[in-house]
Amino acid sequence: MLKNIKLTPLSVVIAGCITYSFFCLLGYQKNQVISNFAGFGYSLALAFVLFITDLLFRKFIANKKQLWITEASFILLIFTLIIIFNK
């Protein structure tokens, strides 16, 4: 059953988003810029969008090496844009 599961960079980021959302829901967030429930909702929405993106990448890219390179490049692009727009 677990043989069919592919570990990709986006699946790791999705797991991190889901973990962070429950971390926010439990109220352990020290930086209260937004409320805990809003952080929970935003993180789950981001995880859902990334899940759909991961499914699309998996459908259109069959080679596992190219999939890893494409998803890692996508993650780096998103982080770069976040850094640029936060300044």
Phi and psi restraints in degrees (range 20) as a CNS / XPLOR table:
assign (resid 1 and name C) (resid 2 and name N)
       (resid 2 and name CA) (resid 2 and name C) 1.0 -82.2 20.0 2
assign (resid 2 and name N) (resid 2 and name CA)
       (resid 2 and name C) (resid 3 and name N) 1.0 -4.1 20.0 2
assign (resid 2 and name C) (resid 3 and name N)
       (resid 3 and name CA) (resid 3 and name C) 1.0 -68.6 20.0 2
assign (resid 3 and name N) (resid 3 and name CA)
       (resid 3 and name C) (resid 4 and name N) 1.0 -28.3 20.0 2
assign (resid 3 and name C) (resid 4 and name N)
       (resid 4 and name CA) (resid 4 and name C) 1.0 -83.2 20.0 2
assign (resid 4 and name N) (resid 4 and name CA)
       (resid 4 and name C) (resid 5 and name N) 1.0 -8.2 20.0 2
assign (resid 4 and name C) (resid 5 and name N)
       (resid 5 and name CA) (resid 5 and name C) 1.0 -82.0 20.0 2
assign (resid 5 and name N) (resid 5 and name CA)
       (resid 5 and name C) (resid 6 and name N) 1.0 125.4 20.0 2
assign (resid 5 and name C) (resid 6 and name N)
       (resid 6 and name CA) (resid 6 and name C) 1.0 -100.4 20.0 2
assign (resid 6 and name N) (resid 6 and name CA)
       (resid 6 and name C) (resid 7 and name N) 1.0 128.8 20.0 2
assign (resid 6 and name C) (resid 7 and name N)
       (resid 7 and name CA) (resid 7 and name C) 1.0 -88.5 20.0 2
assign (resid 7 and name N) (resid 7 and name CA)
       (resid 7 and name C) (resid 8 and name N) 1.0 120.2 20.0 2
assign (resid 7 and name C) (resid 8 and name N)
       (resid 8 and name CA) (resid 8 and name C) 1.0 -127.8 20.0 2
assign (resid 8 and name N) (resid 8 and name CA)
       (resid 8 and name C) (resid 9 and name N) 1.0 163.8 20.0 2
assign (resid 8 and name C) (resid 9 and name N)
       (resid 9 and name CA) (resid 9 and name C) 1.0 -59.5 20.0 2
assign (resid 9 and name N) (resid 9 and name CA)
       (resid 9 and name C) (resid 10 and name N) 1.0 -37.2 20.0 2
assign (resid 9 and name C) (resid 10 and name N)
       (resid 10 and name CA) (resid 10 and name C) 1.0 -69.4 20.0 2
assign (resid 10 and name N) (resid 10 and name CA)
       (resid 10 and name C) (resid 11 and name N) 1.0 -31.5 20.0 2
assign (resid 10 and name C) (resid 11 and name N)
       (resid 11 and name CA) (resid 11 and name C) 1.0 -68.9 20.0 2
assign (resid 11 and name N) (resid 11 and name CA)
       (resid 11 and name C) (resid 12 and name N) 1.0 -31.5 20.0 2
assign (resid 11 and name C) (resid 12 and name N)
       (resid 12 and name CA) (resid 12 and name C) 1.0 -69.1 20.0 2
assign (resid 12 and name N) (resid 12 and name CA)
       (resid 12 and name C) (resid 13 and name N) 1.0 -41.0 20.0 2
assign (resid 12 and name C) (resid 13 and name N)
       (resid 13 and name CA) (resid 13 and name C) 1.0 -66.6 20.0 2
assign (resid 13 and name N) (resid 13 and name CA)
       (resid 13 and name C) (resid 14 and name N) 1.0 -37.4 20.0 2
assign (resid 13 and name C) (resid 14 and name N)
       (resid 14 and name CA) (resid 14 and name C) 1.0 -62.6 20.0 2
assign (resid 14 and name N) (resid 14 and name CA)
       (resid 14 and name C) (resid 15 and name N) 1.0 -43.6 20.0 2
assign (resid 14 and name C) (resid 15 and name N)
       (resid 15 and name CA) (resid 15 and name C) 1.0 -62.3 20.0 2
assign (resid 15 and name N) (resid 15 and name CA)
       (resid 15 and name C) (resid 16 and name N) 1.0 -38.7 20.0 2
assign (resid 15 and name C) (resid 16 and name N)
       (resid 16 and name CA) (resid 16 and name C) 1.0 -65.2 20.0 2
assign (resid 16 and name N) (resid 16 and name CA)
       (resid 16 and name C) (resid 17 and name N) 1.0 -39.5 20.0 2
assign (resid 16 and name C) (resid 17 and name N)
       (resid 17 and name CA) (resid 17 and name C) 1.0 -64.3 20.0 2
assign (resid 17 and name N) (resid 17 and name CA)
       (resid 17 and name C) (resid 18 and name N) 1.0 -42.6 20.0 2
assign (resid 17 and name C) (resid 18 and name N)
       (resid 18 and name CA) (resid 18 and name C) 1.0 -67.0 20.0 2
assign (resid 18 and name N) (resid 18 and name CA)
       (resid 18 and name C) (resid 19 and name N) 1.0 -41.0 20.0 2
assign (resid 18 and name C) (resid 19 and name N)
       (resid 19 and name CA) (resid 19 and name C) 1.0 -62.5 20.0 2
assign (resid 19 and name N) (resid 19 and name CA)
       (resid 19 and name C) (resid 20 and name N) 1.0 -44.1 20.0 2
assign (resid 19 and name C) (resid 20 and name N)
       (resid 20 and name CA) (resid 20 and name C) 1.0 -64.6 20.0 2
assign (resid 20 and name N) (resid 20 and name CA)
       (resid 20 and name C) (resid 21 and name N) 1.0 -35.6 20.0 2
assign (resid 20 and name C) (resid 21 and name N)
       (resid 21 and name CA) (resid 21 and name C) 1.0 -65.3 20.0 2
assign (resid 21 and name N) (resid 21 and name CA)
       (resid 21 and name C) (resid 22 and name N) 1.0 -40.5 20.0 2
assign (resid 21 and name C) (resid 22 and name N)
       (resid 22 and name CA) (resid 22 and name C) 1.0 -73.3 20.0 2
assign (resid 22 and name N) (resid 22 and name CA)
       (resid 22 and name C) (resid 23 and name N) 1.0 -29.0 20.0 2
assign (resid 22 and name C) (resid 23 and name N)
       (resid 23 and name CA) (resid 23 and name C) 1.0 -62.3 20.0 2
assign (resid 23 and name N) (resid 23 and name CA)
       (resid 23 and name C) (resid 24 and name N) 1.0 -42.4 20.0 2
assign (resid 23 and name C) (resid 24 and name N)
       (resid 24 and name CA) (resid 24 and name C) 1.0 -67.3 20.0 2
assign (resid 24 and name N) (resid 24 and name CA)
       (resid 24 and name C) (resid 25 and name N) 1.0 -40.0 20.0 2
assign (resid 24 and name C) (resid 25 and name N)
       (resid 25 and name CA) (resid 25 and name C) 1.0 -63.9 20.0 2
assign (resid 25 and name N) (resid 25 and name CA)
       (resid 25 and name C) (resid 26 and name N) 1.0 -34.8 20.0 2
assign (resid 25 and name C) (resid 26 and name N)
       (resid 26 and name CA) (resid 26 and name C) 1.0 -77.2 20.0 2
assign (resid 26 and name N) (resid 26 and name CA)
       (resid 26 and name C) (resid 27 and name N) 1.0 -13.2 20.0 2
assign (resid 26 and name C) (resid 27 and name N)
       (resid 27 and name CA) (resid 27 and name C) 1.0 88.1 20.0 2
assign (resid 27 and name N) (resid 27 and name CA)
       (resid 27 and name C) (resid 28 and name N) 1.0 22.6 20.0 2
assign (resid 27 and name C) (resid 28 and name N)
       (resid 28 and name CA) (resid 28 and name C) 1.0 -88.7 20.0 2
assign (resid 28 and name N) (resid 28 and name CA)
       (resid 28 and name C) (resid 29 and name N) 1.0 4.4 20.0 2
assign (resid 28 and name C) (resid 29 and name N)
       (resid 29 and name CA) (resid 29 and name C) 1.0 -76.7 20.0 2
assign (resid 29 and name N) (resid 29 and name CA)
       (resid 29 and name C) (resid 30 and name N) 1.0 121.8 20.0 2
assign (resid 29 and name C) (resid 30 and name N)
       (resid 30 and name CA) (resid 30 and name C) 1.0 -80.3 20.0 2
assign (resid 30 and name N) (resid 30 and name CA)
       (resid 30 and name C) (resid 31 and name N) 1.0 -37.6 20.0 2
assign (resid 30 and name C) (resid 31 and name N)
       (resid 31 and name CA) (resid 31 and name C) 1.0 -84.3 20.0 2
assign (resid 31 and name N) (resid 31 and name CA)
       (resid 31 and name C) (resid 32 and name N) 1.0 106.4 20.0 2
assign (resid 31 and name C) (resid 32 and name N)
       (resid 32 and name CA) (resid 32 and name C) 1.0 -96.2 20.0 2
assign (resid 32 and name N) (resid 32 and name CA)
       (resid 32 and name C) (resid 33 and name N) 1.0 54.7 20.0 2
assign (resid 32 and name C) (resid 33 and name N)
       (resid 33 and name CA) (resid 33 and name C) 1.0 -69.9 20.0 2
assign (resid 33 and name N) (resid 33 and name CA)
       (resid 33 and name C) (resid 34 and name N) 1.0 -43.2 20.0 2
assign (resid 33 and name C) (resid 34 and name N)
       (resid 34 and name CA) (resid 34 and name C) 1.0 -123.0 20.0 2
assign (resid 34 and name N) (resid 34 and name CA)
       (resid 34 and name C) (resid 35 and name N) 1.0 162.3 20.0 2
assign (resid 34 and name C) (resid 35 and name N)
       (resid 35 and name CA) (resid 35 and name C) 1.0 -69.8 20.0 2
assign (resid 35 and name N) (resid 35 and name CA)
       (resid 35 and name C) (resid 36 and name N) 1.0 162.4 20.0 2
assign (resid 35 and name C) (resid 36 and name N)
       (resid 36 and name CA) (resid 36 and name C) 1.0 -63.8 20.0 2
assign (resid 36 and name N) (resid 36 and name CA)
       (resid 36 and name C) (resid 37 and name N) 1.0 -39.7 20.0 2
assign (resid 36 and name C) (resid 37 and name N)
       (resid 37 and name CA) (resid 37 and name C) 1.0 -69.0 20.0 2
assign (resid 37 and name N) (resid 37 and name CA)
       (resid 37 and name C) (resid 38 and name N) 1.0 -36.1 20.0 2
assign (resid 37 and name C) (resid 38 and name N)
       (resid 38 and name CA) (resid 38 and name C) 1.0 -67.5 20.0 2
assign (resid 38 and name N) (resid 38 and name CA)
       (resid 38 and name C) (resid 39 and name N) 1.0 -40.0 20.0 2
assign (resid 38 and name C) (resid 39 and name N)
       (resid 39 and name CA) (resid 39 and name C) 1.0 -62.6 20.0 2
assign (resid 39 and name N) (resid 39 and name CA)
       (resid 39 and name C) (resid 40 and name N) 1.0 -37.3 20.0 2
assign (resid 39 and name C) (resid 40 and name N)
       (resid 40 and name CA) (resid 40 and name C) 1.0 -62.7 20.0 2
assign (resid 40 and name N) (resid 40 and name CA)
       (resid 40 and name C) (resid 41 and name N) 1.0 -46.8 20.0 2
assign (resid 40 and name C) (resid 41 and name N)
       (resid 41 and name CA) (resid 41 and name C) 1.0 -66.6 20.0 2
assign (resid 41 and name N) (resid 41 and name CA)
       (resid 41 and name C) (resid 42 and name N) 1.0 -43.3 20.0 2
assign (resid 41 and name C) (resid 42 and name N)
       (resid 42 and name CA) (resid 42 and name C) 1.0 -63.8 20.0 2
assign (resid 42 and name N) (resid 42 and name CA)
       (resid 42 and name C) (resid 43 and name N) 1.0 -40.6 20.0 2
assign (resid 42 and name C) (resid 43 and name N)
       (resid 43 and name CA) (resid 43 and name C) 1.0 -67.6 20.0 2
assign (resid 43 and name N) (resid 43 and name CA)
       (resid 43 and name C) (resid 44 and name N) 1.0 -39.9 20.0 2
assign (resid 43 and name C) (resid 44 and name N)
       (resid 44 and name CA) (resid 44 and name C) 1.0 -69.1 20.0 2
assign (resid 44 and name N) (resid 44 and name CA)
       (resid 44 and name C) (resid 45 and name N) 1.0 -36.1 20.0 2
assign (resid 44 and name C) (resid 45 and name N)
       (resid 45 and name CA) (resid 45 and name C) 1.0 -65.2 20.0 2
assign (resid 45 and name N) (resid 45 and name CA)
       (resid 45 and name C) (resid 46 and name N) 1.0 -41.2 20.0 2
assign (resid 45 and name C) (resid 46 and name N)
       (resid 46 and name CA) (resid 46 and name C) 1.0 -64.1 20.0 2
assign (resid 46 and name N) (resid 46 and name CA)
       (resid 46 and name C) (resid 47 and name N) 1.0 -41.1 20.0 2
assign (resid 46 and name C) (resid 47 and name N)
       (resid 47 and name CA) (resid 47 and name C) 1.0 -62.7 20.0 2
assign (resid 47 and name N) (resid 47 and name CA)
       (resid 47 and name C) (resid 48 and name N) 1.0 -38.2 20.0 2
assign (resid 47 and name C) (resid 48 and name N)
       (resid 48 and name CA) (resid 48 and name C) 1.0 -66.8 20.0 2
assign (resid 48 and name N) (resid 48 and name CA)
       (resid 48 and name C) (resid 49 and name N) 1.0 -44.5 20.0 2
assign (resid 48 and name C) (resid 49 and name N)
       (resid 49 and name CA) (resid 49 and name C) 1.0 -63.2 20.0 2
assign (resid 49 and name N) (resid 49 and name CA)
       (resid 49 and name C) (resid 50 and name N) 1.0 -42.4 20.0 2
assign (resid 49 and name C) (resid 50 and name N)
       (resid 50 and name CA) (resid 50 and name C) 1.0 -67.2 20.0 2
assign (resid 50 and name N) (resid 50 and name CA)
       (resid 50 and name C) (resid 51 and name N) 1.0 -32.8 20.0 2
assign (resid 50 and name C) (resid 51 and name N)
       (resid 51 and name CA) (resid 51 and name C) 1.0 -64.9 20.0 2
assign (resid 51 and name N) (resid 51 and name CA)
       (resid 51 and name C) (resid 52 and name N) 1.0 -44.4 20.0 2
assign (resid 51 and name C) (resid 52 and name N)
       (resid 52 and name CA) (resid 52 and name C) 1.0 -63.7 20.0 2
assign (resid 52 and name N) (resid 52 and name CA)
       (resid 52 and name C) (resid 53 and name N) 1.0 -41.8 20.0 2
assign (resid 52 and name C) (resid 53 and name N)
       (resid 53 and name CA) (resid 53 and name C) 1.0 -62.4 20.0 2
assign (resid 53 and name N) (resid 53 and name CA)
       (resid 53 and name C) (resid 54 and name N) 1.0 -41.6 20.0 2
assign (resid 53 and name C) (resid 54 and name N)
       (resid 54 and name CA) (resid 54 and name C) 1.0 -62.5 20.0 2
assign (resid 54 and name N) (resid 54 and name CA)
       (resid 54 and name C) (resid 55 and name N) 1.0 -42.1 20.0 2
assign (resid 54 and name C) (resid 55 and name N)
       (resid 55 and name CA) (resid 55 and name C) 1.0 -63.3 20.0 2
assign (resid 55 and name N) (resid 55 and name CA)
       (resid 55 and name C) (resid 56 and name N) 1.0 -40.2 20.0 2
assign (resid 55 and name C) (resid 56 and name N)
       (resid 56 and name CA) (resid 56 and name C) 1.0 -65.6 20.0 2
assign (resid 56 and name N) (resid 56 and name CA)
       (resid 56 and name C) (resid 57 and name N) 1.0 -43.3 20.0 2
assign (resid 56 and name C) (resid 57 and name N)
       (resid 57 and name CA) (resid 57 and name C) 1.0 -61.3 20.0 2
assign (resid 57 and name N) (resid 57 and name CA)
       (resid 57 and name C) (resid 58 and name N) 1.0 -42.3 20.0 2
assign (resid 57 and name C) (resid 58 and name N)
       (resid 58 and name CA) (resid 58 and name C) 1.0 -65.8 20.0 2
assign (resid 58 and name N) (resid 58 and name CA)
       (resid 58 and name C) (resid 59 and name N) 1.0 -32.7 20.0 2
assign (resid 58 and name C) (resid 59 and name N)
       (resid 59 and name CA) (resid 59 and name C) 1.0 -72.3 20.0 2
assign (resid 59 and name N) (resid 59 and name CA)
       (resid 59 and name C) (resid 60 and name N) 1.0 -40.3 20.0 2
assign (resid 59 and name C) (resid 60 and name N)
       (resid 60 and name CA) (resid 60 and name C) 1.0 -92.4 20.0 2
assign (resid 60 and name N) (resid 60 and name CA)
       (resid 60 and name C) (resid 61 and name N) 1.0 -15.5 20.0 2
assign (resid 60 and name C) (resid 61 and name N)
       (resid 61 and name CA) (resid 61 and name C) 1.0 -120.2 20.0 2
assign (resid 61 and name N) (resid 61 and name CA)
       (resid 61 and name C) (resid 62 and name N) 1.0 111.1 20.0 2
assign (resid 61 and name C) (resid 62 and name N)
       (resid 62 and name CA) (resid 62 and name C) 1.0 -85.3 20.0 2
assign (resid 62 and name N) (resid 62 and name CA)
       (resid 62 and name C) (resid 63 and name N) 1.0 -35.0 20.0 2
assign (resid 62 and name C) (resid 63 and name N)
       (resid 63 and name CA) (resid 63 and name C) 1.0 -73.7 20.0 2
assign (resid 63 and name N) (resid 63 and name CA)
       (resid 63 and name C) (resid 64 and name N) 1.0 128.7 20.0 2
assign (resid 63 and name C) (resid 64 and name N)
       (resid 64 and name CA) (resid 64 and name C) 1.0 -67.1 20.0 2
assign (resid 64 and name N) (resid 64 and name CA)
       (resid 64 and name C) (resid 65 and name N) 1.0 -36.4 20.0 2
assign (resid 64 and name C) (resid 65 and name N)
       (resid 65 and name CA) (resid 65 and name C) 1.0 -66.8 20.0 2
assign (resid 65 and name N) (resid 65 and name CA)
       (resid 65 and name C) (resid 66 and name N) 1.0 -43.5 20.0 2
assign (resid 65 and name C) (resid 66 and name N)
       (resid 66 and name CA) (resid 66 and name C) 1.0 -66.7 20.0 2
assign (resid 66 and name N) (resid 66 and name CA)
       (resid 66 and name C) (resid 67 and name N) 1.0 -33.6 20.0 2
assign (resid 66 and name C) (resid 67 and name N)
       (resid 67 and name CA) (resid 67 and name C) 1.0 -63.1 20.0 2
assign (resid 67 and name N) (resid 67 and name CA)
       (resid 67 and name C) (resid 68 and name N) 1.0 -45.4 20.0 2
assign (resid 67 and name C) (resid 68 and name N)
       (resid 68 and name CA) (resid 68 and name C) 1.0 -63.1 20.0 2
assign (resid 68 and name N) (resid 68 and name CA)
       (resid 68 and name C) (resid 69 and name N) 1.0 -43.4 20.0 2
assign (resid 68 and name C) (resid 69 and name N)
       (resid 69 and name CA) (resid 69 and name C) 1.0 -65.3 20.0 2
assign (resid 69 and name N) (resid 69 and name CA)
       (resid 69 and name C) (resid 70 and name N) 1.0 -42.8 20.0 2
assign (resid 69 and name C) (resid 70 and name N)
       (resid 70 and name CA) (resid 70 and name C) 1.0 -65.8 20.0 2
assign (resid 70 and name N) (resid 70 and name CA)
       (resid 70 and name C) (resid 71 and name N) 1.0 -45.7 20.0 2
assign (resid 70 and name C) (resid 71 and name N)
       (resid 71 and name CA) (resid 71 and name C) 1.0 -69.2 20.0 2
assign (resid 71 and name N) (resid 71 and name CA)
       (resid 71 and name C) (resid 72 and name N) 1.0 -38.0 20.0 2
assign (resid 71 and name C) (resid 72 and name N)
       (resid 72 and name CA) (resid 72 and name C) 1.0 -65.5 20.0 2
assign (resid 72 and name N) (resid 72 and name CA)
       (resid 72 and name C) (resid 73 and name N) 1.0 -39.5 20.0 2
assign (resid 72 and name C) (resid 73 and name N)
       (resid 73 and name CA) (resid 73 and name C) 1.0 -64.6 20.0 2
assign (resid 73 and name N) (resid 73 and name CA)
       (resid 73 and name C) (resid 74 and name N) 1.0 -39.1 20.0 2
assign (resid 73 and name C) (resid 74 and name N)
       (resid 74 and name CA) (resid 74 and name C) 1.0 -62.4 20.0 2
assign (resid 74 and name N) (resid 74 and name CA)
       (resid 74 and name C) (resid 75 and name N) 1.0 -43.6 20.0 2
assign (resid 74 and name C) (resid 75 and name N)
       (resid 75 and name CA) (resid 75 and name C) 1.0 -65.0 20.0 2
assign (resid 75 and name N) (resid 75 and name CA)
       (resid 75 and name C) (resid 76 and name N) 1.0 -43.8 20.0 2
assign (resid 75 and name C) (resid 76 and name N)
       (resid 76 and name CA) (resid 76 and name C) 1.0 -63.0 20.0 2
assign (resid 76 and name N) (resid 76 and name CA)
       (resid 76 and name C) (resid 77 and name N) 1.0 -38.5 20.0 2
assign (resid 76 and name C) (resid 77 and name N)
       (resid 77 and name CA) (resid 77 and name C) 1.0 -62.8 20.0 2
assign (resid 77 and name N) (resid 77 and name CA)
       (resid 77 and name C) (resid 78 and name N) 1.0 -44.7 20.0 2
assign (resid 77 and name C) (resid 78 and name N)
       (resid 78 and name CA) (resid 78 and name C) 1.0 -64.2 20.0 2
assign (resid 78 and name N) (resid 78 and name CA)
       (resid 78 and name C) (resid 79 and name N) 1.0 -44.6 20.0 2
assign (resid 78 and name C) (resid 79 and name N)
       (resid 79 and name CA) (resid 79 and name C) 1.0 -63.7 20.0 2
assign (resid 79 and name N) (resid 79 and name CA)
       (resid 79 and name C) (resid 80 and name N) 1.0 -38.5 20.0 2
assign (resid 79 and name C) (resid 80 and name N)
       (resid 80 and name CA) (resid 80 and name C) 1.0 -63.9 20.0 2
assign (resid 80 and name N) (resid 80 and name CA)
       (resid 80 and name C) (resid 81 and name N) 1.0 -43.4 20.0 2
assign (resid 80 and name C) (resid 81 and name N)
       (resid 81 and name CA) (resid 81 and name C) 1.0 -64.9 20.0 2
assign (resid 81 and name N) (resid 81 and name CA)
       (resid 81 and name C) (resid 82 and name N) 1.0 -37.6 20.0 2
assign (resid 81 and name C) (resid 82 and name N)
       (resid 82 and name CA) (resid 82 and name C) 1.0 -62.1 20.0 2
assign (resid 82 and name N) (resid 82 and name CA)
       (resid 82 and name C) (resid 83 and name N) 1.0 -44.6 20.0 2
assign (resid 82 and name C) (resid 83 and name N)
       (resid 83 and name CA) (resid 83 and name C) 1.0 -64.6 20.0 2
assign (resid 83 and name N) (resid 83 and name CA)
       (resid 83 and name C) (resid 84 and name N) 1.0 -42.0 20.0 2
assign (resid 83 and name C) (resid 84 and name N)
       (resid 84 and name CA) (resid 84 and name C) 1.0 -64.4 20.0 2
assign (resid 84 and name N) (resid 84 and name CA)
       (resid 84 and name C) (resid 85 and name N) 1.0 -44.7 20.0 2
assign (resid 84 and name C) (resid 85 and name N)
       (resid 85 and name CA) (resid 85 and name C) 1.0 -77.9 20.0 2
assign (resid 85 and name N) (resid 85 and name CA)
       (resid 85 and name C) (resid 86 and name N) 1.0 -16.7 20.0 2
assign (resid 85 and name C) (resid 86 and name N)
       (resid 86 and name CA) (resid 86 and name C) 1.0 -80.0 20.0 2
assign (resid 86 and name N) (resid 86 and name CA)
       (resid 86 and name C) (resid 87 and name N) 1.0 -16.7 20.0 2
